[in-house]
Amino acid sequence: MASHVEESVLTELDPHDPLGAAIHDGVAAQLERVWEHQGAVLEDISPELTPVLAAAREFCAGGKRFRPACVLWGYAAATGSRLMPDWLVQLATSTDLLHASALVHDDIIDRSDTRRGAPSMHRRFEAEHCTAGLLGDPAEFGQSSAILLGDLLLMWSTELAGRASQDPEVHAQLAALRTEVTAGQLLDVLGEHRPIPATEAEFATAIEQAEAVLERKTASYTVRHPLLIGARAAGTATPDLIEGLSRLGSAVGWAFQLRDDVLGVFGSENETGKPAGDDLREGKRTLLVLYALQAADDDRRTRLAAVLGKPADAAAIADASAVIEETGARGRVEERIADLTAAARDTVAELDVTEAVRQGLAGLVELAVRRRG
C-alpha cells in the first residue's frame, strides 16, 4: 500500500495543455513552502546564508517542469484521475529540486557561464565575491559556493520526497534515478577526455558509450523514472502499465536528449539560454558529434575536432556546425528522433489508460521532441 502524508487536492491536470499552468502553479506553490521552511533553517544557522537562499529561489524559478509533469501524468495513468493531491505535487516538485542540483553541478563541470540566459550559479557567486570585497580567488569561491548550493538542493529534494511519501517502491525508484543520473554524468566526463576515434571499431565503441550516457544521464532521468515514480506512488499500477510507461519513457527520453543535442549546436541563444555551439566548446561526445566525425573526410574531421573542448569563436563554431550538416549527421539524428517519436506515439496508443490521460501523454511526447529551448 502507498503511504502518503495528506490527501487534499490542489487542481486538475489539463490534457490539452500537459505542461500548463496547473503544473507550473502547483510546483511554484510547493517551492515557496520549501523556501519558507529552508530559509528559516538557514537564517537560524546564520544570516550570512541569506544570499544562498536567494540564489536557490531565483535559479529554480525557471524551467519547463518536465520532470514534475511526468510524475503527475504517471500517477494519472495509474489512477485514471487528473486531480493532483498535495502530497503528489510535493513528490513531483522534489524531482525539480533534484534537477536544479544537477544543473548547478553540471554548469561547474562544463565551465558554463550562463544558464537560462542568466549567469550560472558559480559565476553568480564569483561576482558576489568581488562585490563583497572578500579575499582569495573569486572563481574558486564561486565554484565552492555553487557546489555546496547544489548539495543543499539535493538534500532539500530528498527531504521533500520523504515528507510526501513513505512508499518504499517510490523511494527505490527515486534512488535509482539519483544513482543513474550521477553515473551517467561520470560517464559523460570520461567521454569528454577520451581521444577522438580514428577507426570504425573505435567509433562503434564511442557510439555505444555515448548511448550509455544518453540512457543514464537523460533518458531515464528525464522521463522514464519520473513516469514510474508517479505510477508507483498511486499504489495501483499494474505490471503491464509499468512496462508500458517504461517503454514510453525510454523512447521519449532518448528523443528529448537527441533534440537537446541538436539545439546545443544549432539552437538560438534566445531560445536555449546558452550560446550557440556550447556543446562543442565543452567537448561533448554526443551522437550528433560522433556521427559527424565518423562520416567526415580528413579535412572536415580536422575542422570539427579543432573546436571540441576549446574556447572557439563564433566563426569556428559556425564552420564546425556546417561540417555537422554536410556530413549528414544532423539528418541522421533527426531520423532517429522521428523513429523514437513514432515508437512513443504507438506506445501511448497501446496503454490501458483513460482517453484524457492518453491525450496528456501524447501531448508530452510532442512537447519533448518539438521544443526549441
KEZAGU-988239 format. One record per residue (C-alpha): residue number from 1; residue in three letters; x, y, z. Coordinates in steps of 0.2 Angstrom, whole numbers. Layout:
N
+-----+---------+-------+-------+-------+
| num | residuo |     X |     Y |     Z |
+-----+---------+-------+-------+-------+
| NUM |     ALA |     X |     Y |     Z |
...
+-----+---------+-------+-------+-------+
! end
This chain:
373
+-----+---------+-------+-------+-------+
| num | residuo |     X |     Y |     Z |
+-----+---------+-------+-------+-------+
|   1 |     MET |     0 |     0 |     0 |
|   2 |     ALA |     6 |    18 |    -4 |
|   3 |     SER |     9 |    28 |    11 |
|   4 |     HIS |     7 |    47 |    10 |
|   5 |     VAL |     6 |    62 |    21 |
|   6 |     GLU |   -11 |    70 |    16 |
|   7 |     GLU |   -24 |    69 |     3 |
|   8 |     SER |   -30 |    87 |    -1 |
|   9 |     VAL |   -32 |    91 |   -19 |
|  10 |     LEU |   -25 |   106 |   -27 |
|  11 |     THR |   -30 |   107 |   -45 |
|  12 |     GLU |   -33 |    96 |   -61 |
|  13 |     LEU |   -22 |    91 |   -75 |
|  14 |     ASP |   -26 |    98 |   -92 |
|  15 |     PRO |   -25 |    85 |  -106 |
|  16 |     HIS |   -25 |    99 |  -119 |
|  17 |     ASP |   -10 |   108 |  -110 |
|  18 |     PRO |     0 |    94 |  -102 |
|  19 |     LEU |    14 |   106 |   -96 |
|  20 |     GLY |     2 |   120 |   -92 |
|  21 |     ALA |    -2 |   132 |   -78 |
|  22 |     ALA |    -9 |   118 |   -67 |
|  23 |     ILE |     8 |   110 |   -66 |
|  24 |     HIS |    18 |   127 |   -65 |
|  25 |     ASP |     7 |   134 |   -52 |
|  26 |     GLY |     7 |   118 |   -42 |
|  27 |     VAL |    26 |   117 |   -42 |
|  28 |     ALA |    28 |   135 |   -38 |
|  29 |     ALA |    17 |   134 |   -23 |
|  30 |     GLN |    27 |   119 |   -16 |
|  31 |     LEU |    44 |   128 |   -20 |
|  32 |     GLU |    38 |   143 |   -10 |
|  33 |     ARG |    35 |   131 |     5 |
|  34 |     VAL |    52 |   125 |     3 |
|  35 |     TRP |    60 |   142 |     3 |
|  36 |     GLU |    50 |   147 |    18 |
|  37 |     HIS |    55 |   132 |    28 |
|  38 |     GLN |    73 |   131 |    22 |
|  39 |     GLY |    75 |   150 |    23 |
|  40 |     ALA |    71 |   149 |    42 |
|  41 |     VAL |    83 |   135 |    44 |
|  42 |     LEU |    97 |   144 |    36 |
|  43 |     GLU |    93 |   161 |    45 |
|  44 |     ASP |    94 |   152 |    61 |
|  45 |     ILE |   111 |   145 |    57 |
|  46 |     SER |   117 |   162 |    51 |
|  47 |     PRO |   110 |   177 |    42 |
|  48 |     GLU |   126 |   177 |    31 |
|  49 |     LEU |   117 |   162 |    22 |
|  50 |     THR |   103 |   173 |    16 |
|  51 |     PRO |   111 |   175 |    -2 |
|  52 |     VAL |   112 |   156 |    -4 |
|  53 |     LEU |    93 |   155 |    -2 |
|  54 |     ALA |    90 |   170 |   -14 |
|  55 |     ALA |   101 |   161 |   -27 |
|  56 |     ALA |    92 |   145 |   -25 |
|  57 |     ARG |    75 |   154 |   -27 |
|  58 |     GLU |    80 |   163 |   -42 |
|  59 |     PHE |    88 |   148 |   -50 |
|  60 |     CYS |    73 |   137 |   -48 |
|  61 |     ALA |    61 |   150 |   -54 |
|  62 |     GLY |    63 |   145 |   -72 |
|  63 |     GLY |    62 |   129 |   -82 |
|  64 |     LYS |    50 |   118 |   -91 |
|  65 |     ARG |    44 |   107 |   -76 |
|  66 |     PHE |    45 |    92 |   -87 |
|  67 |     ARG |    50 |    80 |   -74 |
|  68 |     PRO |    37 |    85 |   -62 |
|  69 |     ALA |    24 |    84 |   -76 |
|  70 |     CYS |    30 |    66 |   -80 |
|  71 |     VAL |    27 |    61 |   -61 |
|  72 |     LEU |    10 |    69 |   -61 |
|  73 |     TRP |     5 |    61 |   -78 |
|  74 |     GLY |    12 |    44 |   -72 |
|  75 |     TYR |     1 |    45 |   -57 |
|  76 |     ALA |   -14 |    50 |   -68 |
|  77 |     ALA |   -10 |    35 |   -79 |
|  78 |     ALA |   -11 |    23 |   -64 |
|  79 |     THR |   -26 |    30 |   -56 |
|  80 |     GLY |   -37 |    37 |   -70 |
|  81 |     SER |   -38 |    53 |   -61 |
|  82 |     ARG |   -32 |    70 |   -66 |
|  83 |     LEU |   -34 |    78 |   -49 |
|  84 |     MET |   -17 |    81 |   -41 |
|  85 |     PRO |   -16 |    78 |   -22 |
|  86 |     ASP |    -5 |    90 |   -12 |
|  87 |     TRP |     7 |    76 |    -7 |
|  88 |     LEU |     9 |    71 |   -25 |
|  89 |     VAL |    14 |    89 |   -31 |
|  90 |     GLN |    27 |    89 |   -17 |
|  91 |     LEU |    34 |    72 |   -23 |
|  92 |     ALA |    34 |    79 |   -41 |
|  93 |     THR |    42 |    95 |   -35 |
|  94 |     SER |    56 |    85 |   -27 |
|  95 |     THR |    62 |    80 |   -44 |
|  96 |     ASP |    63 |    98 |   -49 |
|  97 |     LEU |    74 |   102 |   -35 |
|  98 |     LEU |    85 |    87 |   -39 |
|  99 |     HIS |    86 |    93 |   -57 |
| 100 |     ALA |    91 |   110 |   -51 |
| 101 |     SER |   105 |   102 |   -40 |
| 102 |     ALA |   111 |    93 |   -56 |
| 103 |     LEU |   111 |   108 |   -66 |
| 104 |     VAL |   121 |   118 |   -54 |
| 105 |     HIS |   134 |   105 |   -53 |
| 106 |     ASP |   134 |   102 |   -72 |
| 107 |     ASP |   137 |   120 |   -76 |
| 108 |     ILE |   153 |   119 |   -65 |
| 109 |     ILE |   159 |   103 |   -74 |
| 110 |     ASP |   155 |   111 |   -91 |
| 111 |     ARG |   163 |   128 |   -86 |
| 112 |     SER |   146 |   136 |   -92 |
| 113 |     ASP |   145 |   154 |   -90 |
| 114 |     THR |   126 |   155 |   -92 |
| 115 |     ARG |   110 |   145 |   -88 |
| 116 |     ARG |    93 |   150 |   -95 |
| 117 |     GLY |   100 |   167 |  -101 |
| 118 |     ALA |   107 |   172 |   -84 |
| 119 |     PRO |   124 |   169 |   -75 |
| 120 |     SER |   127 |   151 |   -69 |
| 121 |     MET |   127 |   149 |   -51 |
| 122 |     HIS |   146 |   148 |   -49 |
| 123 |     ARG |   148 |   164 |   -60 |
| 124 |     ARG |   134 |   172 |   -49 |
| 125 |     PHE |   144 |   168 |   -33 |
| 126 |     GLU |   160 |   173 |   -41 |
| 127 |     ALA |   153 |   191 |   -44 |
| 128 |     GLU |   146 |   192 |   -27 |
| 129 |     HIS |   164 |   188 |   -20 |
| 130 |     CYS |   170 |   203 |   -30 |
| 131 |     THR |   156 |   214 |   -24 |
| 132 |     ALA |   158 |   210 |    -6 |
| 133 |     GLY |   177 |   213 |    -7 |
| 134 |     LEU |   181 |   196 |     0 |
| 135 |     LEU |   199 |   189 |     0 |
| 136 |     GLY |   205 |   175 |   -11 |
| 137 |     ASP |   201 |   169 |   -28 |
| 138 |     PRO |   184 |   174 |   -34 |
| 139 |     ALA |   182 |   159 |   -46 |
| 140 |     GLU |   187 |   147 |   -33 |
| 141 |     PHE |   175 |   155 |   -21 |
| 142 |     GLY |   161 |   154 |   -34 |
| 143 |     GLN |   164 |   136 |   -38 |
| 144 |     SER |   165 |   131 |   -20 |
| 145 |     SER |   149 |   140 |   -16 |
| 146 |     ALA |   140 |   133 |   -31 |
| 147 |     ILE |   145 |   115 |   -26 |
| 148 |     LEU |   138 |   117 |    -9 |
| 149 |     LEU |   122 |   125 |   -16 |
| 150 |     GLY |   119 |   110 |   -27 |
| 151 |     ASP |   122 |    99 |   -12 |
| 152 |     LEU |   108 |   109 |    -2 |
| 153 |     LEU |    96 |   107 |   -17 |
| 154 |     LEU |    99 |    89 |   -17 |
| 155 |     MET |    96 |    87 |     2 |
| 156 |     TRP |    80 |    98 |     1 |
| 157 |     SER |    74 |    87 |   -14 |
| 158 |     THR |    77 |    71 |    -3 |
| 159 |     GLU |    68 |    79 |    12 |
| 160 |     LEU |    53 |    85 |     2 |
| 161 |     ALA |    51 |    67 |    -6 |
| 162 |     GLY |    52 |    60 |    11 |
| 163 |     ARG |    39 |    71 |    18 |
| 164 |     ALA |    27 |    67 |     3 |
| 165 |     SER |    28 |    48 |     3 |
| 166 |     GLN |    35 |    34 |    13 |
| 167 |     ASP |    31 |    21 |     0 |
| 168 |     PRO |    47 |    10 |    -2 |
| 169 |     GLU |    44 |     7 |   -21 |
| 170 |     VAL |    43 |    26 |   -24 |
| 171 |     HIS |    59 |    29 |   -14 |
| 172 |     ALA |    68 |    14 |   -23 |
| 173 |     GLN |    63 |    22 |   -40 |
| 174 |     LEU |    70 |    39 |   -34 |
| 175 |     ALA |    86 |    31 |   -28 |
| 176 |     ALA |    88 |    23 |   -45 |
| 177 |     LEU |    85 |    40 |   -53 |
| 178 |     ARG |    99 |    48 |   -42 |
| 179 |     THR |   111 |    35 |   -45 |
| 180 |     GLU |   109 |    33 |   -63 |
| 181 |     VAL |   110 |    52 |   -67 |
| 182 |     THR |   126 |    53 |   -57 |
| 183 |     ALA |   134 |    38 |   -65 |
| 184 |     GLY |   128 |    45 |   -82 |
| 185 |     GLN |   137 |    61 |   -78 |
| 186 |     LEU |   153 |    52 |   -73 |
| 187 |     LEU |   152 |    43 |   -90 |
| 188 |     ASP |   150 |    59 |   -99 |
| 189 |     VAL |   165 |    67 |   -91 |
| 190 |     LEU |   175 |    51 |   -95 |
| 191 |     GLY |   169 |    53 |  -113 |
| 192 |     GLU |   175 |    71 |  -115 |
| 193 |     HIS |   193 |    66 |  -110 |
| 194 |     ARG |   194 |    51 |  -122 |
| 195 |     PRO |   204 |    53 |  -138 |
| 196 |     ILE |   194 |    56 |  -154 |
| 197 |     PRO |   190 |    39 |  -163 |
| 198 |     ALA |   201 |    35 |  -178 |
| 199 |     THR |   195 |    18 |  -184 |
| 200 |     GLU |   177 |    11 |  -187 |
| 201 |     ALA |   180 |    -1 |  -172 |
| 202 |     GLU |   184 |    14 |  -161 |
| 203 |     PHE |   169 |    24 |  -167 |
| 204 |     ALA |   157 |     9 |  -164 |
| 205 |     THR |   164 |     9 |  -146 |
| 206 |     ALA |   162 |    28 |  -144 |
| 207 |     ILE |   144 |    27 |  -150 |
| 208 |     GLU |   140 |    13 |  -138 |
| 209 |     GLN |   147 |    24 |  -124 |
| 210 |     ALA |   138 |    39 |  -129 |
| 211 |     GLU |   122 |    29 |  -130 |
| 212 |     ALA |   125 |    23 |  -112 |
| 213 |     VAL |   127 |    42 |  -107 |
| 214 |     LEU |   111 |    46 |  -116 |
| 215 |     GLU |   101 |    32 |  -107 |
| 216 |     ARG |   108 |    35 |   -90 |
| 217 |     LYS |   111 |    54 |   -89 |
| 218 |     THR |    95 |    60 |   -98 |
| 219 |     ALA |    83 |    47 |  -105 |
| 220 |     SER |    79 |    38 |   -88 |
| 221 |     TYR |    82 |    53 |   -78 |
| 222 |     THR |    71 |    65 |   -88 |
| 223 |     VAL |    56 |    54 |   -92 |
| 224 |     ARG |    56 |    35 |   -88 |
| 225 |     HIS |    60 |    37 |   -69 |
| 226 |     PRO |    48 |    51 |   -66 |
| 227 |     LEU |    34 |    42 |   -75 |
| 228 |     LEU |    37 |    27 |   -65 |
| 229 |     ILE |    38 |    37 |   -48 |
| 230 |     GLY |    21 |    44 |   -52 |
| 231 |     ALA |    14 |    27 |   -56 |
| 232 |     ARG |    21 |    18 |   -41 |
| 233 |     ALA |    15 |    32 |   -30 |
| 234 |     ALA |    -3 |    28 |   -34 |
| 235 |     GLY |     0 |    10 |   -27 |
| 236 |     THR |   -12 |     3 |   -40 |
| 237 |     ALA |    -1 |     2 |   -56 |
| 238 |     THR |    -1 |   -15 |   -65 |
| 239 |     PRO |    14 |   -23 |   -71 |
| 240 |     ASP |     8 |   -20 |   -89 |
| 241 |     LEU |     6 |    -2 |   -86 |
| 242 |     ILE |    24 |    -1 |   -78 |
| 243 |     GLU |    31 |   -10 |   -93 |
| 244 |     GLY |    22 |     2 |  -105 |
| 245 |     LEU |    27 |    18 |   -96 |
| 246 |     SER |    45 |    12 |   -95 |
| 247 |     ARG |    45 |     9 |  -114 |
| 248 |     LEU |    37 |    26 |  -117 |
| 249 |     GLY |    49 |    35 |  -105 |
| 250 |     SER |    64 |    27 |  -114 |
| 251 |     ALA |    58 |    32 |  -131 |
| 252 |     VAL |    53 |    50 |  -126 |
| 253 |     GLY |    69 |    52 |  -116 |
| 254 |     TRP |    80 |    47 |  -130 |
| 255 |     ALA |    71 |    59 |  -142 |
| 256 |     PHE |    72 |    73 |  -129 |
| 257 |     GLN |    90 |    71 |  -127 |
| 258 |     LEU |    94 |    70 |  -146 |
| 259 |     ARG |    83 |    86 |  -148 |
| 260 |     ASP |    94 |    94 |  -135 |
| 261 |     ASP |   110 |    89 |  -144 |
| 262 |     VAL |   104 |    97 |  -160 |
| 263 |     LEU |    99 |   113 |  -150 |
| 264 |     GLY |   116 |   113 |  -141 |
| 265 |     VAL |   124 |   116 |  -158 |
| 266 |     PHE |   111 |   124 |  -169 |
| 267 |     GLY |    99 |   132 |  -157 |
| 268 |     SER |    96 |   150 |  -154 |
| 269 |     GLU |   104 |   158 |  -138 |
| 270 |     ASN |    87 |   167 |  -136 |
| 271 |     GLU |    78 |   151 |  -135 |
| 272 |     THR |    90 |   139 |  -126 |
| 273 |     GLY |    98 |   152 |  -114 |
| 274 |     LYS |   115 |   147 |  -119 |
| 275 |     PRO |   127 |   152 |  -133 |
| 276 |     ALA |   126 |   143 |  -149 |
| 277 |     GLY |   139 |   129 |  -150 |
| 278 |     ASP |   142 |   127 |  -131 |
| 279 |     ASP |   141 |   108 |  -133 |
| 280 |     LEU |   155 |   109 |  -145 |
| 281 |     ARG |   166 |   121 |  -134 |
| 282 |     GLU |   163 |   109 |  -119 |
| 283 |     GLY |   169 |    94 |  -130 |
| 284 |     LYS |   153 |    84 |  -128 |
| 285 |     ARG |   154 |    67 |  -137 |
| 286 |     THR |   136 |    67 |  -142 |
| 287 |     LEU |   129 |    55 |  -155 |
| 288 |     LEU |   127 |    71 |  -166 |
| 289 |     VAL |   146 |    74 |  -165 |
| 290 |     LEU |   151 |    56 |  -166 |
| 291 |     TYR |   141 |    53 |  -182 |
| 292 |     ALA |   149 |    69 |  -190 |
| 293 |     LEU |   166 |    64 |  -185 |
| 294 |     GLN |   163 |    46 |  -192 |
| 295 |     ALA |   156 |    52 |  -209 |
| 296 |     ALA |   169 |    66 |  -211 |
| 297 |     ASP |   183 |    66 |  -223 |
| 298 |     ASP |   200 |    71 |  -216 |
| 299 |     ASP |   198 |    90 |  -219 |
| 300 |     ARG |   181 |    91 |  -211 |
| 301 |     ARG |   186 |    80 |  -196 |
| 302 |     THR |   201 |    91 |  -193 |
| 303 |     ARG |   189 |   107 |  -193 |
| 304 |     LEU |   177 |    99 |  -181 |
| 305 |     ALA |   190 |    92 |  -169 |
| 306 |     ALA |   198 |   109 |  -168 |
| 307 |     VAL |   183 |   116 |  -158 |
| 308 |     LEU |   179 |   101 |  -147 |
| 309 |     GLY |   183 |   106 |  -129 |
| 310 |     LYS |   191 |   123 |  -135 |
| 311 |     PRO |   186 |   141 |  -132 |
| 312 |     ALA |   181 |   143 |  -150 |
| 313 |     ASP |   175 |   159 |  -158 |
| 314 |     ALA |   158 |   161 |  -167 |
| 315 |     ALA |   166 |   159 |  -184 |
| 316 |     ALA |   174 |   142 |  -179 |
| 317 |     ILE |   158 |   136 |  -171 |
| 318 |     ALA |   149 |   141 |  -187 |
| 319 |     ASP |   161 |   131 |  -198 |
| 320 |     ALA |   160 |   116 |  -186 |
| 321 |     SER |   141 |   117 |  -187 |
| 322 |     ALA |   142 |   117 |  -206 |
| 323 |     VAL |   153 |   101 |  -205 |
| 324 |     ILE |   139 |    93 |  -195 |
| 325 |     GLU |   126 |    97 |  -208 |
| 326 |     GLU |   137 |    92 |  -223 |
| 327 |     THR |   141 |    75 |  -216 |
| 328 |     GLY |   123 |    71 |  -214 |
| 329 |     ALA |   125 |    69 |  -195 |
| 330 |     ARG |   111 |    81 |  -191 |
| 331 |     GLY |    99 |    72 |  -203 |
| 332 |     ARG |   104 |    55 |  -196 |
| 333 |     VAL |    99 |    62 |  -178 |
| 334 |     GLU |    83 |    69 |  -185 |
| 335 |     GLU |    79 |    52 |  -192 |
| 336 |     ARG |    82 |    44 |  -175 |
| 337 |     ILE |    71 |    57 |  -167 |
| 338 |     ALA |    57 |    53 |  -179 |
| 339 |     ASP |    58 |    34 |  -176 |
| 340 |     LEU |    58 |    37 |  -157 |
| 341 |     THR |    43 |    48 |  -158 |
| 342 |     ALA |    34 |    36 |  -169 |
| 343 |     ALA |    38 |    22 |  -156 |
| 344 |     ALA |    32 |    33 |  -142 |
| 345 |     ARG |    16 |    38 |  -151 |
| 346 |     ASP |    12 |    19 |  -153 |
| 347 |     THR |    16 |    15 |  -135 |
| 348 |     VAL |     4 |    29 |  -129 |
| 349 |     ALA |   -10 |    22 |  -141 |
| 350 |     GLU |    -7 |     5 |  -133 |
| 351 |     LEU |    -8 |    10 |  -115 |
| 352 |     ASP |   -23 |     5 |  -104 |
| 353 |     VAL |   -27 |    22 |   -98 |
| 354 |     THR |   -42 |    34 |   -99 |
| 355 |     GLU |   -43 |    44 |  -115 |
| 356 |     ALA |   -39 |    61 |  -106 |
| 357 |     VAL |   -23 |    53 |   -99 |
| 358 |     ARG |   -19 |    46 |  -116 |
| 359 |     GLN |   -21 |    64 |  -123 |
| 360 |     GLY |   -10 |    71 |  -110 |
| 361 |     LEU |     4 |    59 |  -113 |
| 362 |     ALA |     3 |    61 |  -131 |
| 363 |     GLY |     5 |    80 |  -128 |
| 364 |     LEU |    20 |    77 |  -118 |
| 365 |     VAL |    28 |    67 |  -132 |
| 366 |     GLU |    26 |    81 |  -144 |
| 367 |     LEU |    32 |    94 |  -132 |
| 368 |     ALA |    48 |    84 |  -129 |
| 369 |     VAL |    53 |    82 |  -147 |
| 370 |     ARG |    47 |    99 |  -155 |
| 371 |     ARG |    54 |   110 |  -142 |
| 372 |     ARG |    66 |   124 |  -147 |
| 373 |     GLY |    74 |   128 |  -130 |
+-----+---------+-------+-------+-------+
! end
